[in-house]
């Protein structure tokens, strides 16, 4: 048996993975977390080793896991540590690359065990804060009331992490204040070349010109005051010699806000352009000779 929040799994009980995930994400079920760890890695300790390896890969340099629940019981609990920044890194990775987690973290109330056991989300923002996408609450006597809160409005998704709050209400109010600040003061801006991108002549290529495209169309996160000042300028190569590889850089787009450069985005060839072969050149020469007679 595990302490803290749980759904009181019984020895030998089986449950679908989806219900396990629902119980963990919605109701912080520590017994389900341990059962899943054992199912994936064979033992909780083996799963914790996987957790620590992944944390290092993500750059979570202030994090050390000693169990899969976050509970601070046991002699080695003093070594179970993390930071708000590391939790934000982990949260971002989860939301960006495993978006199906939102199917669970946005549940307000549900059931497992064929409707016999009710679940209620420990993250009250799911019901009371517009745009909430997750993510997870936590509490221990040493860590206090904690929350990684994510929300999305107008295509911009933010993560606020608060730790060591004095009460559950305090963690929600603190997270809301951070999210409100982000939504009020920042905006996503996708830079567009103001005068278009001029074509670049291709020397000895199968086509005479190539029009570069921005390497990335990812929006920039900027303070709203600076977002209103965005300007772009484009520089391209005078020409390029074939063959041209797809993605080959042919210039750059500079994005400025006032006197400050906020981004330099490479301009690249959208597709490969092969060089003309000797046979192509010979046929072209013969054609010119024939037309000149």
Beta strands, then each sheet from edge to edge (+ up, - down):
strand 1: 109-112
strand 2: 117-120
strand 3: 132-140
strand 4: 144-153
strand 5: 156-165
strand 6: 186-189
strand 7: 199-203
strand 8: 209-211
strand 9: 213-214
strand 10: 220-223
strand 11: 230-236
strand 12: 239-241
strand 13: 249-257
strand 14: 260-268
sheet 1: 1+ 2-
sheet 2: 3+ 4- 5+
sheet 3: 6+ 10-
sheet 4: 8+ 7- 12-
sheet 5: 9+ 14- 13+ 11-
end
